[in-house]
Amino acid sequence: MKTDNIDLLLQRFYDGCSTHEEELALQHFFESDHVPPHLQVEKELFAYRKRWQTAPEEVPHDLESRLSSLIDEWEQTEQKPIPQIRTHQYSLWHRSIAIAASLLILLGISTYVWQAQRTPVYQDTCATPQEAYVHTQRALLMFSMNLNKGMNPLYKTQETMAQASQIIHQSINY
């Protein structure tokens, strides 16, 4: 497939106008080893997209009730009395700290307002709406890439949760 066709399909994809067949064609193109260097970012995007299209594992229908009963059981074994807080015995030291904290908050707010009044009004950095559109598209793509990088620890968390669920399931069945 030619790069011009890919660029056109990508534009339709990002505009939300692509058909399912066009998206499949893009997916197959980015799965190949013949992707030009300037389209490597989109190749990673489509790799993440394919990974997220898999269906999640099924959760047992009675898991909530089993966990709830297990938590209730643990709660009954670990009941501890809550200490009572005496509010009428604040000393001069406590009042001084409260007044100092209030003054610090007021100082912070007044400094923020003063700085906000001194900052200049920003002007547009883009000459045309098309240039602004290109910059916005790049920023959103970069945001998406970083967000996807942050999803990797979630995969590890899902594996840990699956192991914990299995342990809980075994202890409930025991």
MARNUPA-992791 format. One record per atom (N, C-alpha, C): x, y, z. Coordinates in steps of 0.02 Angstrom, whole numbers, plus 50000, padded with zeros to 5 digits. Atoms other than C-alpha are relative to their C-alpha. Example, Ala and Ser with C-alpha at 12.3 -4.5 7.8 and 13.67 -1.06 7.14 Angstrom:
2
500454994150000 506154977550390 500455006050000 499584994149997 506844994750357 499615005550037 
//
This chain:
174
500434994150000 500005000050000 500455006250000 499594994050005 500675017349955 499925004450061 500004995649942 501105030050087 499465005349995 500544994950009 499885042750011 499334997050021 500635003249980 498465030350032 499964999250076 499985000949927 499005026850211 499875006750034 500114993349971 499075045550249 499265002049995 500714998550009 497315047550178 499574996050048 500385004249953 496655032850279 500105002150072 499874997649932 497505039350436 499615006450014 500384993849991 496705056450409 499264998450011 500705001949991 494995048150391 499914996750068 500045003449935 495355037450546 499995005250056 499974995049947 495825052550653 499405004749998 500614995950004 494305062150589 499394996250021 500575004149979 493185047650640 499544998149942 500415001350059 492575044750462 500174993349967 499785006150033 493435028250423 499504994450011 500435005849995 492485012350391 500384994350035 499685005749966 492834995750476 500524996849954 499535002950047 493674989250318 500645004249994 499414995750003 494825004450311 500434999350063 499635000949938 495295002150493 500374993350000 499665006550006 495684983750459 500595000549953 499454999150047 496754988950310 500585003650035 499484996649963 497705001050422 500334995250050 499735004749952 497894987550555 500484995249967 499575004750036 498604975250428 500645003449976 499414996450024 499784988450357 500505001050057 499554998649945 500484992850529 500254993750034 499745006349974 500694974550574 500594997449959 499455002350043 501904972450429 500655003250021 499334997549984 503774975850436 500215005649953 499824995050050 503734988450292 499675006750015 500304993649980 503145003750389 500545005449995 499504994650006 504045020050343 500165003050069 499804997349934 505005028550485 499545005550027 500424994649976 503835043550493 499314997550025 500645002849977 502365031850530 500104995150059 499875004649944 503185022350675 499555001550060 500434998149944 502155032150802 499304996949991 500655002950013 500545026450719 500024992450006 499945007349994 501205008550714 499924998050073 500075001449929 501375008950904 499285001050022 500704998649982 499635016650918 499554994149980 500425005550023 498865002550816 500174993550037 499825005949959 499834989550916 499645000250067 500384999249938 499074996551077 499264998949988 500715000650016 497374997350995 499804992749992 500155007150009 497454979050946 500014996450067 499965003249935 497974974151122 499385001350041 500584998249960 496484983351198 499354997249971 500615002650029 495224975251080 499844993050024 500145006649973 495384958551168 499505000650056 500534999849949 493944954451283 500304998650069 499755001249932 494254955351471 499734993450027 500215006349970 494104939951580 499345000950036 500644999849966 492424935651654 500104999850075 499984999949927 492134939351838 499444995450025 500525004549974 491204925851936 499415004050028 500604996249980 489414931351973 499925000450076 500084999949927 489514927152159 500625002650036 499394997549970 491214935252189 499865005550051 500154994549955 490474950752270 499734997550067 500285002649938 489464940952397 500534996150041 499475003749965 490944929652440 500505004750032 499544995149971 492114944552463 499685003850057 500354996449947 490814953652566 499974995950064 500035004349940 490584938952683 500694999150031 499325000749974 492474936752699 500225006450036 499824993649968 492714955252739 499625000850066 500394999749938 491304954552867 500304995550054 499705004649952 492124939652948 500645002850029 499374997049976 493814948452958 499855006050046 500174994249960 492974964053026 499794998050071 500235002349934 492164954453168 500594997650043 499435002449961 493834946853219 500475005650020 499534994549986 494754963553216 499655006350025 500354994249973 493514975053304 500435003250054 499624996249951 494464988553398 499595006250017 500384994049983 493685002753496 500355006349972 499754993750027 493885020153419 500125004750059 499884995549944 494725032253540 499585006449994 500404993949998 493675047153593 500465006149999 499614993850003 494355064353548 499665005250043 500284994949957 494115077553679 500105006849968 499954993750035 493725093753590 500025006050046 500044994249956 493525104853742 500665001750034 499374998849966 495335103753800 500555002449954 499484997250042 496245113353664 500425004950040 499564995649963 497745122053735 500175006249959 499784993950034 498495138753688 500454998249941 499565002350053 499755129353583 499604997949938 500425002050056 498395121553473 499695006049966 500304994150028 497545138253449 500515004149961 499474996250034 499185146553401 500164996749932 499875003650063 499505133153269 499435001249950 500584998950045 497745135353198 500025007149971 499974993050024 497965154353186 500575000749949 499434999650046 499685152353103 499834996749933 500195003450062 498975140052976 499515004349960 500474995650035 497545151952936 500355005849967 499634994450028 498755166252910 500414997849939 499635002650057 499825155452795 499554998949939 500485001050055 498305150952692 499815006749969 500174993350025 497805169252677 500595003049962 499414997550034 499595173952629 500074996649932 499955003650063 499615160452495 499485002349949 500544997750046 497945165952421 500155007049975 499864993250022 498445184252419 500605000349952 499425000350046 500125180052337 499774997549932 500255002750063 499225169852204 499615005249961 500414994850033 497985183852167 500455005649974 499554994650020 499385196752160 500404997949938 499625002450058 500405185952039 499554999449939 500465000750057 498865182751931 499865006849968 500124993450028 498605201451911 500625002649963 499394997650031 500425204151861 500184996349937 499815003950058 500545190551729 499685003049937 500274997150062 500335196651549 499494995349968 500495003950037 498915190851440 500364996749941 499665003850052 499515177351321 499655001149933 500264999250067 499315179151134 500084993449964 499955006050040 499085165751003 500704999249972 499345001350028 500685157450946 499954997249929 500105002850067 499935150250787 499715005449955 500224994950047 499675160750633 499334998349968 500625002050033 498255150650557 499664994650041 500355005549965 496915138850622 500274993149980 499735006450022 497695124850519 500644998350040 499395001149961 499355127150610 499824998150071 500235001749933 498445126850777 499734992950002 500285006750005 497545110950721 500574994850000 499435004650003 499215102550679 500334999450068 499695000249934 499965107450847 499564996350050 500465003549954 498425101350939 500014992549987 499985007050017 498455084950846 500644996750026 499375002749975 500295082350890 499984999450076 500035000249927 499985086651073 499554994350024 500455005449980 498515074551084 500314993249987 499675006350015 499535060951001 500544998550053 499495000949949 500965063751124 499674998250067 500375001649939 499705063551268 499774992849999 500245006950006 498985047251203 500574995050008 499425004549994 500715039351188 500214999450074 499795000249930 501175044251367 499484996650043 500535003449963 499485038351430 500074992449990 499925007150013 499785021651347 500614997150035 499425002349962 501505020551427 499814998950072 500225000749931 500645022851594 499554994050010 500455005849994 499495008251556 500394993650014 499605006149989 500934995551567 499984997850073 500065002449930 500934995451758 499314997250016 500675002749988 499064992151750 499964992649980 500005007050020 499394975851658 500294995850056 499705003649944 500524970451801 499514999750058 500494999849946 499174975751924 499454995049987 500525004850017 497884965351831 500244992950015 499755006649986 499014950151845 500024998750076 499985000749927 499264953252031 499304999050027 500695000749978 497384955352054 499744993049984 500235006750018 497084938951963 500294994950050 499705004549951 498304930252080 499665000750068 500344998949935 497484938252233 499304997149998 500665002850007 495774933252168 500014992450006 499945007249997 496364915552148 500134997750073 499865001749930 497044915252327 499375000850041 500634999049963 495414922452394 499504994549984 500455005350021 494424909852293 500184993450035 499795006149966 495464895752366 499845000150074 500144999649928 495264902152544 499254999850014 500725000349991 493384904252522 499754992849992 500215007050013 493194886752452 500284995350053 499715004249949 494304879752590 499544999750060 
//
